Amino acid sequence: MATVLLAADLVRWFQLLCLDGYWSVARPKALRWGLFHAPGRLVHRARQRIVRILDGWPSADALIGAYEKLAALCCANSLPLQSAPA
């Protein structure tokens, strides 16, 4: 039961932090069929990970936007804070 609750919390936090518009308030079933079942590949090339999503998938733009926001959140926490010039 704890695993199910943790999964539900992770999905909701993903919605709040990474998605906009319709997808930020969509039901879990809509997320599952619209975003999580999107055909794509994770490709390793030149020491980089590239996510390739099928062209023409209805929610491809939302998925790419969520991926970019997630990457920005990860990078924002790893960069040192710079002080403003005096």
C-alpha positions as CSV (number, residue, x, y, z in Angstrom):
1,M,0.0,0.0,0.0
2,A,2.9,2.4,0.8
3,T,4.3,1.8,-2.7
4,V,1.0,2.8,-4.3
5,L,0.8,6.0,-2.3
6,L,4.4,6.8,-3.1
7,A,3.7,6.3,-6.8
8,A,0.6,8.6,-6.6
9,D,2.6,11.3,-4.9
10,L,5.4,11.1,-7.5
11,V,2.9,11.4,-10.3
12,R,1.2,14.5,-8.7
13,W,4.5,16.2,-8.0
14,F,5.5,15.5,-11.6
15,Q,2.3,17.2,-12.7
16,L,2.8,20.2,-10.5
17,L,6.5,20.8,-11.3
18,C,6.7,19.8,-15.0
19,L,3.4,20.1,-16.8
20,D,1.3,23.0,-17.9
21,G,-2.3,23.5,-18.9
22,Y,-4.6,20.5,-19.3
23,W,-1.9,18.0,-18.3
24,S,-1.2,19.7,-14.9
25,V,-4.8,18.8,-13.7
26,A,-5.4,15.7,-15.8
27,R,-6.5,12.4,-14.1
28,P,-3.9,9.6,-13.7
29,K,-5.6,7.6,-16.5
30,A,-5.3,10.5,-18.9
31,L,-1.6,10.9,-18.0
32,R,-1.0,7.2,-18.4
33,W,-2.6,7.0,-21.9
34,G,-1.4,10.4,-23.1
35,L,2.1,10.8,-21.8
36,F,3.4,7.7,-20.2
37,H,2.5,5.4,-23.1
38,A,4.2,7.7,-25.7
39,P,6.4,5.8,-28.1
40,G,10.0,6.8,-27.7
41,R,13.6,5.7,-27.2
42,L,16.4,6.7,-24.9
43,V,19.5,6.8,-27.0
44,H,23.1,7.1,-25.7
45,R,25.3,9.0,-28.0
46,A,28.6,10.9,-27.4
47,R,28.2,10.5,-23.6
48,Q,24.8,12.1,-23.8
49,R,21.3,10.7,-23.3
50,I,18.9,11.7,-26.0
51,V,15.1,11.1,-25.8
52,R,13.5,10.5,-29.1
53,I,9.7,10.7,-29.2
54,L,7.7,9.7,-32.2
55,D,6.8,12.6,-34.5
56,G,3.1,13.4,-34.6
57,W,2.3,12.0,-31.2
58,P,-0.5,14.2,-29.9
59,S,1.2,15.0,-26.6
60,A,4.8,15.1,-27.8
61,D,5.1,18.9,-27.2
62,A,3.9,18.5,-23.6
63,L,6.2,15.6,-23.0
64,I,9.2,17.5,-24.4
65,G,8.3,20.6,-22.3
66,A,8.1,18.4,-19.2
67,Y,11.4,16.9,-19.9
68,E,13.0,20.3,-20.4
69,K,11.5,21.6,-17.1
70,L,12.8,18.5,-15.3
71,A,16.3,19.0,-16.7
72,A,16.2,22.7,-15.7
73,L,15.1,21.8,-12.1
74,C,18.0,19.3,-11.9
75,C,20.5,21.7,-13.2
76,A,19.3,24.6,-11.0
77,N,19.9,22.6,-7.9
78,S,23.4,21.5,-8.9
79,L,24.8,24.9,-9.9
80,P,26.5,27.0,-7.2
81,L,24.9,30.3,-6.3
82,Q,26.7,33.4,-7.6
83,S,26.7,36.6,-5.6
84,A,25.6,39.8,-7.3
85,P,28.3,42.2,-8.2
86,A,28.7,45.1,-5.7
